[in-house]
Amino acid sequence: MTFIATVPPSRATGDIADVYAYAGRITGHSMVARIVQLFSLRPASMRRMLRTWELSQWSGDEPRRQRELVAAAVSRVNECHY
């Protein structure tokens, strides 16, 4: 089984703690999905990934439900289980 080292939010300091705080602000809760934590050793990459997710899922005129359905459809086409 593959293992990738991560920094959990409870042990984060410095840049990664700031990125986790940013994630909390855009989602409205402190839970950070493990797939997001995979970026924890590269805080700048995590911040860019979260910003892209924020722009595609949390902003705009389309209802969130509509955006989630489109995202799910694209994931299915791409055979992405996340």
C-alpha positions, 0 to 999 in steps of 0.5 A, a space after each residue: 500500500 502506498 503512503 504519502 506523508 502529509 501535515 495534518 491541520 492539527 500539526 500545521 505551522 507557518 505557510 501550511 497553517 495559513 493555507 489550511 486557514 484559507 481553506 476553512 474560510 472558503 468552505 466555512 468549516 475546519 475539516 480538510 479532506 485528505 485528498 487536499 492534505 496530500 498537497 500539504 508539503 507544497 503549500 503554494 501548490 495547495 493554495 493554487 489548487 484551493 483557489 481554483 476550486 474556490 473559483 469553480 465551485 463557490 463563485 459565479 451566478 450559477 447555483 451551487 447545485 448546478 456547478 456540483 452536478 457539472 463537476 460530478 459529470 466531468 469527474 465521471 467522464 474523466 474516471 475520477 473517483 473524487 
